Amino acid sequence: MDLVIGGIRIDPPLVLAPMAGVTNHAFRIMCKRAGGCGLVCTEMFSAYAIKFRDPGTKTMIDWTDEERPVCAQVFGGDPETVAIGAKALEDAGADIVDINMGCPVPKVVRSGSGAALLKDLPRAKDILVAAREAVSVPLTVKMRLGWKVGEMVAVDLAQIAEECGVNAVTVHGRFAVQTYSDRADWGAIAVVRKSVGIPVIANGDIGTPEDAVKALEITGCSGLMIGRAARGDPWIFQRISRYMTTGEKLPEPTPAERLRAAIAHAELLCRIHGERRAAKEMRGHLIHYIKGISGAAALRNRIMTTESMEELLQVLRDALARTGESTAVHTSADIE
Ligand SMILES: Cc1cc2nc3c(=O)[nH]c(=O)nc-3n(C[C@H](O)[C@H](O)[C@H](O)COP(=O)(O)O)c2cc1C
């Protein structure tokens, strides 16, 4: 299976999904260093924030060469603004620019952006024409199946995207109104895949190597995108990649491996964002890192009552010591 997006080979053909509040530099690096992840996506950038030079947005342009290729995602509801946003991301060094046409969050939809575009294909087309004109790096679109259950527009939108010179599309196999309910419909993704010549990346509910192989079989896609399953488990790409290529099932990470990764992740975040923000953000990640390890409930309560990063790290180090495995943490997770 070969995934090439506008001349950029994605190898392995496994993509870390864009996740707002999650896929910042620290998390992307964790996935990249764990291996198996061929492409990382940033959190979504607001084209409006870029246009009006919101200083907070600048701090999100945080990728390094180690992460490449990097796909930076932008959302916006009008062609001119999206073109400005896309161009800014290209100028900042993004290898691929992705347009968000799937986010159902009210704040995004209200501006006519994200999944709102599934209800207005002519405007979606205008946006793609403008974005295509604005950037010369490969351009992709991430979409859901449609807005309302049963009213699939992804085939039309994927065909429009192809006509506009978009290099690949990702399809999350749910409708916008479903948010995360029901199962992602991989069969519907197959219909989209068959309707276009550009690569289609399948997304939604790929949580295990077996899921990945099944999703590939059903969709016939040339790439897979993984989001929630990577939280607390940056090794998932490596396990999927190995299983897809050799059938070998790598072991799940041990509790000690999870805790060591959590510590490395926390230290990375601290270095980038400072202790306060790192401690806040890390609590969200830790729920996932400690899932399934014995005493997780007590550990979670303990984590939630910590008041500083130092205290948080100590709780993790104590938990790591209790596993009886090596407590050495590779802070090769260093950042240039
Ligand atoms: C916390 C969170 C934040 C997300 N943020 C974005 C985003 O910024 N842009 C986007 O296109 N999708 C976003 N998504 C959707 C994911 O990229 C993905 O399409 C969805 O989670 C389904 O894939 P999964 O089942 O592998 O998680 C987000 C999902 C989650 C859970």
The ligand as an SDF file (V2000), in Angstrom:
LIG
                    3D

 31 33  0  0  0  0  0  0  0  0999 V2000
   -9.9340   16.0630   21.3630 C   0  0  0  0  0  0  0  0  0  0  0  0
  -10.1940   16.0370   19.8900 C   0  0  0  0  0  0  0  0  0  0  0  0
   -9.8860   17.1420   19.1210 C   0  0  0  0  0  0  0  0  0  0  0  0
  -10.1020   17.1170   17.7330 C   0  0  0  0  0  0  0  0  0  0  0  0
   -9.7370   18.1900   16.9830 N   0  0  0  0  0  0  0  0  0  0  0  0
   -9.8420   18.1320   15.6310 C   0  0  0  0  0  0  0  0  0  0  0  0
   -9.3220   19.1700   14.8200 C   0  0  0  0  0  0  0  0  0  0  0  0
   -8.7430   20.1500   15.3130 O   0  0  0  0  0  0  0  0  0  0  0  0
   -9.4730   19.0590   13.4610 N   0  0  0  0  0  0  0  0  0  0  0  0
  -10.0880   17.9670   12.8880 C   0  0  0  0  0  0  0  0  0  0  0  0
  -10.1940   17.9000   11.6530 O   0  0  0  0  0  0  0  0  0  0  0  0
  -10.5620   16.9590   13.6430 N   0  0  0  0  0  0  0  0  0  0  0  0
  -10.4370   17.0110   14.9800 C   0  0  0  0  0  0  0  0  0  0  0  0
  -10.8470   15.9530   15.7400 N   0  0  0  0  0  0  0  0  0  0  0  0
  -11.3740   14.7570   15.0610 C   0  0  0  0  0  0  0  0  0  0  0  0
  -10.2510   13.7450   14.8100 C   0  0  0  0  0  0  0  0  0  0  0  0
   -9.2590   14.2770   13.9420 O   0  0  0  0  0  0  0  0  0  0  0  0
  -10.8040   12.4470   14.1940 C   0  0  0  0  0  0  0  0  0  0  0  0
  -11.4050   12.7560   12.9560 O   0  0  0  0  0  0  0  0  0  0  0  0
  -11.8350   11.7690   15.0800 C   0  0  0  0  0  0  0  0  0  0  0  0
  -11.3990   11.7380   16.4230 O   0  0  0  0  0  0  0  0  0  0  0  0
  -12.1280   10.3320   14.5990 C   0  0  0  0  0  0  0  0  0  0  0  0
  -10.9670    9.5610   14.5870 O   0  0  0  0  0  0  0  0  0  0  0  0
  -10.6170    8.5240   15.7820 P   0  0  0  0  0  0  0  0  0  0  0  0
  -11.7830    7.5960   15.9230 O   0  0  0  0  0  0  0  0  0  0  0  0
   -9.3610    7.8390   15.3370 O   0  0  0  0  0  0  0  0  0  0  0  0
  -10.4270    9.3470   17.0290 O   0  0  0  0  0  0  0  0  0  0  0  0
  -10.6590   15.9700   17.1250 C   0  0  0  0  0  0  0  0  0  0  0  0
  -10.9740   14.8680   17.9100 C   0  0  0  0  0  0  0  0  0  0  0  0
  -10.7440   14.8750   19.2780 C   0  0  0  0  0  0  0  0  0  0  0  0
  -11.0720   13.6610   20.0950 C   0  0  0  0  0  0  0  0  0  0  0  0
  1  2  1  0
  2  3  1  0
  2 30  2  0
  3  4  2  0
  4  5  1  0
  4 28  1  0
  5  6  2  0
  6  7  1  0
  6 13  1  0
  7  8  2  0
  7  9  1  0
  9 10  1  0
 10 11  2  0
 10 12  1  0
 12 13  2  0
 13 14  1  0
 14 15  1  0
 14 28  1  0
 15 16  1  0
 16 17  1  0
 16 18  1  0
 18 19  1  0
 18 20  1  0
 20 21  1  0
 20 22  1  0
 22 23  1  0
 23 24  1  0
 24 25  2  0
 24 26  1  0
 24 27  1  0
 28 29  2  0
 29 30  1  0
 30 31  1  0
M  END
$$$$
